[in-house]
Amino acid sequence: MLILIFLFVAGLWAGLQNSLAGGGSFITLPALILSGMTPLAANITSTVALFPGQVTSGFAGRGLVTGAGKVPFWGLFALSIVGGALGGLLLLNTPSDVFTRLVPWLVLFATSVFAWGSFFRKPGEIAVHLGPVAAAVTQFLIAIYGGYFGGGIGFLMMAALSMAGLSTRAAAATKNALAGVMNASAVLLFVTSPQVHWTQACVLGIGAIFGGLLGAWALHRVNEKILRMVIVGLGIVLTLGLFLKPI
């Protein structure tokens, strides 16, 4: 019962965090590992648990969703489904011990992307502009990574969509919709996997839904910069811990 309460609080925090700044998997992944799961099972269970909240966010911002230049939204949609499925298949066919060795590097990469998107990327100062082919290929590769691990995909997509010419608001809404799409295909693969711990996933998912609703209320009441600093700090601590003492 204490573990389930702990996971509910982690889900609540992750849902709030995703609404305000993103990076909810930085909370759910270590929480599930601490509950006794392998990194592989924790990653799969986290993806399933956070999916309903992603769908809700994407639906809420559907009015601003758009394509990327000459690449229509349905094209991005299709690329995200296929890429997410490929990433999910890759994850399911990765031996648990191999994934355990990869996790510190994945968390380091995700933390770096999150820090870059939060503190170093300057909106409106995009030096590189993606054409339609480059935008499509980039989204496909992000979708594969999203289906496999997912940490940092929000900032990867924000950067790619901005470089493809979208405004910040349109890029954010499109990013939310595509995140749900790419994870949908991965989740469809994961629901039959024995690696999914359904009790924990349901508790996390419920917490994340409430956290998302709380985030909508707190959007203009919480200092987002401080929250982002906490997220990056957590990612650094988690990365160092995983490198120094692999799980």
C-alpha positions as CSV (number, residue, x, y, z in Angstrom):
1,M,0.0,0.0,0.0
2,L,2.9,2.4,0.8
3,I,4.4,1.7,-2.6
4,L,1.1,2.4,-4.3
5,I,0.7,5.7,-2.4
6,F,4.3,6.6,-3.4
7,L,3.5,5.8,-7.0
8,F,0.3,7.9,-7.0
9,V,2.3,10.9,-5.6
10,A,4.9,10.3,-8.3
11,G,2.2,10.2,-11.0
12,L,0.6,13.4,-9.6
13,W,4.0,15.1,-9.7
14,A,4.7,13.8,-13.2
15,G,1.3,15.0,-14.5
16,L,1.8,18.4,-13.0
17,Q,5.3,18.6,-14.4
18,N,4.2,17.6,-17.9
19,S,1.5,20.3,-17.8
20,L,3.9,23.0,-16.7
21,A,7.3,22.1,-18.2
22,G,7.5,18.5,-19.4
23,G,9.8,15.8,-18.3
24,G,7.4,13.7,-16.3
25,S,9.3,10.5,-17.1
26,F,12.1,11.9,-15.0
27,I,9.8,11.2,-12.0
28,T,8.0,8.0,-13.1
29,L,11.1,6.1,-14.3
30,P,13.1,6.2,-11.0
31,A,9.9,5.8,-9.0
32,L,9.0,2.6,-10.7
33,I,12.6,1.4,-10.4
34,L,12.6,2.1,-6.7
35,S,9.4,0.1,-6.4
36,G,11.3,-3.0,-7.5
37,M,11.0,-3.1,-11.3
38,T,13.8,-3.6,-13.8
39,P,14.7,-0.5,-15.9
40,L,13.1,-2.2,-18.9
41,A,9.8,-2.9,-17.1
42,A,9.8,0.6,-15.5
43,N,10.2,2.3,-18.9
44,I,7.4,0.2,-20.5
45,T,5.1,0.7,-17.5
46,S,5.8,4.4,-17.4
47,T,5.0,4.8,-21.1
48,V,1.6,3.1,-20.7
49,A,0.8,5.0,-17.5
50,L,1.5,8.5,-18.9
51,F,-0.3,7.9,-22.2
52,P,-3.8,9.0,-21.2
53,G,-2.5,12.3,-20.0
54,Q,-0.7,12.8,-23.3
55,V,-3.9,12.2,-25.2
56,T,-5.8,14.7,-23.0
57,S,-3.1,17.4,-23.6
58,G,-3.1,16.8,-27.4
59,F,-6.9,16.9,-27.6
60,A,-7.1,20.1,-25.5
61,G,-4.8,22.0,-27.9
62,R,-6.2,20.5,-31.1
63,G,-7.2,23.9,-32.4
64,L,-3.6,25.0,-32.8
65,V,-2.3,21.7,-34.4
66,T,-0.8,22.1,-37.8
67,G,1.6,20.6,-40.3
68,A,5.3,21.6,-40.6
69,G,5.6,23.8,-43.7
70,K,4.9,21.6,-46.8
71,V,4.6,18.5,-44.6
72,P,0.8,18.2,-43.7
73,F,-0.2,17.1,-40.2
74,W,-1.4,13.8,-41.5
75,G,2.1,13.1,-42.8
76,L,3.6,13.9,-39.4
77,F,0.8,11.8,-37.9
78,A,1.7,8.7,-40.1
79,L,5.5,9.1,-39.5
80,S,4.9,9.3,-35.7
81,I,2.8,6.1,-35.7
82,V,5.3,4.1,-37.7
83,G,8.3,5.5,-35.9
84,G,6.7,5.0,-32.5
85,A,5.9,1.4,-33.4
86,L,9.4,0.7,-34.6
87,G,10.8,2.2,-31.4
88,G,8.4,0.1,-29.3
89,L,9.4,-3.1,-31.2
90,L,13.1,-2.3,-30.7
91,L,12.5,-1.8,-26.9
92,L,10.6,-5.1,-26.6
93,N,13.4,-6.9,-28.4
94,T,16.1,-5.3,-26.3
95,P,17.4,-7.7,-23.6
96,S,16.8,-6.4,-20.1
97,D,20.5,-6.4,-19.2
98,V,21.4,-4.4,-22.4
99,F,18.7,-1.8,-21.7
100,T,20.0,-1.5,-18.1
101,R,23.4,-0.6,-19.4
102,L,21.8,1.9,-21.9
103,V,19.6,3.7,-19.3
104,P,22.3,6.0,-17.8
105,W,23.2,7.2,-21.3
106,L,19.6,7.7,-22.3
107,V,18.9,9.7,-19.1
108,L,22.0,11.7,-19.7
109,F,20.9,12.5,-23.3
110,A,17.3,13.3,-22.2
111,T,18.6,15.6,-19.4
112,S,20.9,17.4,-21.8
113,V,18.0,17.9,-24.3
114,F,15.7,19.2,-21.5
115,A,18.4,21.6,-20.2
116,W,19.1,22.9,-23.6
117,G,15.4,23.4,-24.4
118,S,14.8,25.0,-21.0
119,F,17.8,27.4,-20.6
120,F,19.9,27.7,-23.7
121,R,17.6,27.6,-26.7
122,K,16.5,31.2,-27.6
123,P,13.0,31.3,-29.1
124,G,12.9,33.1,-32.4
125,E,16.6,32.7,-33.0
126,I,16.6,29.5,-35.1
127,A,19.8,29.5,-37.3
128,V,18.8,26.3,-39.1
129,H,15.6,25.9,-41.1
130,L,14.4,22.5,-42.0
131,G,12.9,21.8,-45.4
132,P,10.0,19.3,-45.9
133,V,12.2,16.2,-46.4
134,A,14.5,17.1,-43.4
135,A,11.4,17.9,-41.2
136,A,9.8,14.5,-42.1
137,V,13.0,12.5,-41.5
138,T,13.6,14.3,-38.2
139,Q,10.1,13.6,-37.0
140,F,10.5,10.0,-37.9
141,L,13.7,9.6,-36.0
142,I,12.3,11.4,-33.0
143,A,9.3,9.0,-33.1
144,I,11.6,6.0,-33.1
145,Y,13.4,7.4,-30.1
146,G,10.1,8.3,-28.4
147,G,8.8,4.7,-28.8
148,Y,12.0,3.4,-27.4
149,F,12.6,5.7,-24.4
150,G,10.8,9.0,-24.7
151,G,12.7,11.2,-22.4
152,G,13.2,14.7,-23.9
153,I,11.0,14.1,-27.0
154,G,9.0,17.3,-26.2
155,F,12.1,19.5,-26.6
156,L,13.3,17.6,-29.6
157,M,10.0,18.1,-31.4
158,M,9.8,21.7,-30.3
159,A,13.2,22.4,-31.8
160,A,12.4,20.5,-35.0
161,L,9.0,22.0,-35.5
162,S,10.3,25.5,-34.8
163,M,13.0,25.0,-37.4
164,A,10.3,23.9,-39.8
165,G,8.7,27.3,-39.4
166,L,6.0,26.8,-36.8
167,S,5.3,29.5,-34.2
168,T,6.0,28.6,-30.6
169,R,2.3,28.1,-29.7
170,A,1.6,26.0,-32.8
171,A,4.8,23.9,-32.2
172,A,3.8,23.2,-28.6
173,A,0.2,22.1,-29.6
174,T,1.5,20.0,-32.5
175,K,4.2,18.5,-30.3
176,N,1.6,17.5,-27.7
177,A,-0.6,15.8,-30.3
178,L,2.3,14.0,-32.0
179,A,3.7,12.8,-28.6
180,G,0.3,11.1,-28.0
181,V,0.3,9.6,-31.5
182,M,3.8,8.1,-31.3
183,N,3.2,6.7,-27.9
184,A,-0.1,5.2,-29.0
185,S,1.6,2.8,-31.4
186,A,4.1,1.9,-28.7
187,V,1.4,1.4,-26.1
188,L,-0.5,-0.9,-28.4
189,L,2.6,-3.1,-28.5
190,F,3.2,-2.9,-24.8
191,V,-0.3,-3.8,-23.5
192,T,0.4,-7.5,-24.3
193,S,3.9,-7.4,-22.8
194,P,4.5,-9.2,-19.5
195,Q,6.8,-6.3,-18.6
196,V,3.8,-4.1,-17.9
197,H,2.9,-3.9,-14.2
198,W,-0.8,-3.0,-14.5
199,T,-1.6,-2.1,-10.9
200,Q,1.3,0.3,-10.8
201,A,0.5,1.6,-14.2
202,C,-3.1,2.4,-13.2
203,V,-2.1,4.1,-10.0
204,L,0.5,6.2,-11.8
205,G,-2.0,7.0,-14.6
206,I,-4.7,8.2,-12.2
207,G,-2.1,10.3,-10.4
208,A,-0.9,11.8,-13.7
209,I,-4.5,12.7,-14.7
210,F,-5.1,14.5,-11.5
211,G,-1.6,16.1,-11.8
212,G,-2.5,17.3,-15.3
213,L,-5.7,18.9,-14.0
214,L,-3.7,20.5,-11.1
215,G,-1.2,21.8,-13.7
216,A,-4.0,23.5,-15.6
217,W,-4.9,25.4,-12.4
218,A,-1.3,26.1,-11.4
219,L,-0.1,27.2,-14.9
220,H,0.1,30.8,-14.0
221,R,0.8,30.3,-10.3
222,V,4.1,28.3,-10.3
223,N,7.5,29.6,-11.2
224,E,8.2,27.5,-14.3
225,K,11.9,28.4,-14.3
226,I,12.4,27.0,-10.8
227,L,10.5,23.9,-11.8
228,R,12.7,23.4,-14.8
229,M,15.8,23.8,-12.6
230,V,14.4,21.1,-10.3
231,I,13.8,18.8,-13.2
232,V,17.4,19.2,-14.6
233,G,18.8,18.8,-11.1
234,L,16.9,15.5,-10.7
235,G,18.1,14.3,-14.1
236,I,21.7,15.1,-13.2
237,V,21.4,13.2,-9.8
238,L,19.7,10.3,-11.5
239,T,22.3,10.2,-14.3
240,L,25.2,10.2,-11.8
241,G,23.6,7.6,-9.6
242,L,23.0,5.3,-12.6
243,F,26.6,5.7,-13.8
244,L,28.2,5.2,-10.3
245,K,25.9,2.4,-9.2
246,P,24.2,0.7,-12.2
247,I,20.8,-0.8,-11.3
